[in-house]
């Protein structure tokens, strides 16, 4: 039986507004999710190294397994229109922490104000930037700042940013996601 991702006990919602939803996936070794499906365009942000078996359930009733091995600070986009995946995750030998960001509604087409950092991902739903070192930004889009190391916040914590917000960090190892 397949459930909606919002019903899976490992996908815990930590923030929700009209434009996006953020959930945490924290799993101990050898724990596994329920068979579930995502219904929105999603970015997976690997806070820790991630190593798990993804079991994909096909429409014809067959399953396919593959090892997902992704280093910490990686960002993996999963566009719903392309994947429509029904799957389950089986964690491997160490704890893992992932944040998922789901695009709920296209928000705006304002130009990005981020010029000093390369774009990691630019698709119809998100712009993603890795921020390192000294950072001074004025925000023009609804954004999420996710920390990879203890600085202003703990690893994996995030700050919701709105157009007009500005911030300065002296030593930053973070990810900025602009929601389009």
N, C-alpha and C positions, 0 to 999 in steps of 0.2 A: 504494500500500500504506500502511496506517495502522499506526503503532506506539503503544505505551503511552507517555505523557509521560515516564515514568521512563527510557525508552530513548533519548530525544532528547538529543543531545550538548549542546544549549544550555540544557537544564534540569538544572543541576548541583545535586545535593542537598548542602546544607551543614549540615543538622541533621535528626534524626529521633528521635522517641520514640513511645510507644504512642498518643499523642493527636493529634500533628500532625507534618507534614513541612515543612521549609522548603527551597526551592530558589532558586538565582539564575539569572536569564537575563541574560547580558551579550552584547551583539551589536555588532559593528562595522557601519559603513554598508554597506548592501546585502547583508548576510548574511541567510540564511533558515533557519528551522527545517525539520525533517522534518514530513510530515503526521502529526499525532499526536492522541490523545484524552486528556482528563482524566477520571478516574473518581471524583473526590472533590470535595466542596464546597471552593472555592478563593477566597482573597482575593489580588488582585494589588496590590502596593504599588509605585508608581512612584517610584523613587529619583531618577531623572532625568526630564526631559521625554521623553515617549514618542510617537513618530510612526512607525507601521508599517502595512503593508497586511495585513489579516487575510483569508485565503482560506478560506472555510468550505466544507467538502465535505459535500454533502447525501446522504441515503440513496439517492436516485434516480440518483446519479452526476453530478449537476450541481454546479457550484461558484458561489459568490457572493463577490465581493470588496468590502471596505469599508475606508476609511481610519480608523484608530484614532489620535486625536490627544489625548493626555492630559497635563496639566501635572505637573511634579514634585510630590511629596507627596500625590498623589491615591491613593485606595484604591478598587478596583473589585471588588465581589463577583461571583462567578460560581457560582451554586448548580447543582450537577450535576443535580439532579432536573429543573431547568428547561431547561438548555442542552444537555447531553450532546453538546457540540460536537466535531466532528472538524475540525481546522483546521491551518493553517500560518501562521507569521508571517514577513513580508518586511520587514526593517528598512529605514528610509529614510536620509536624508543624514547623520545623526550617531549616535555611539555611544549605546546605551541600556542601562539597568540597571533590572531589575525583580526584586523578591523575590516569590515565590509562597508562600503558606501554605495547605496542604491539611489539612482536618479529617479525621482518620483514624477517630476514635471519639468519640462524645459522652462527655464526662468527668464533669461535675458540674452541679448546678443551684444552687450557692451564690449568694447575692446578691453583686452587685458591691460592691467597697469604693470605687469611683471616684465621687466626688460633685461634685468641683470643676471637672470638665471635661465639655463636652457630648459626648454619644454621637454619633459619626459614622455608625456602622452597628451595628444591633442585630438579629441574625437568630437562627435556631435553633442556629448553630454558633459565632458570634463576637460579641463586643462590641468596638468599635474606638473609640479616643479619640485625638484629636490633643492633644499636650501642648506647651505653650509657656510660657516663663518659668521661674519657680521652681516646683519640683515636689517634694512630699513625699508618698509613698504607702506604705501597708501593703497588701500583695497578699493577696487571698482566693481567687483562681482561678489556675490555671496560665496564665501570660501570657508574651508576647514583647514586648520593648521594642526598637524599631527606630529608629535615629538618621538624621535627614535632613541634619544638618550635623556638622562636626567638633566634638565636645565631649568626652565621656568616651571615645567610640569614634569610628572613622572613619565617614563617610557610608555608609549601607547596612549597617553592622554591627549586630548585635543581641545582646541579653542574654536568656537564658531565665530566667524568674522562677517560683518555686513559692509556693504558699500559705504564709504566714508570713514571706516575705521583705519587707523594707522598703528604701526608698532615698530619697535626697534629692539633687536636682540644682539648681544655682543658675541655670543658663541653658540651658534645654532646648528643642529643636525636634525632637520625636520622636513616634512613634506607639506607643500601647500597645494590644496585641491580647489580649483575654481569650479563652481557649478554653473553650467551654462543654462 
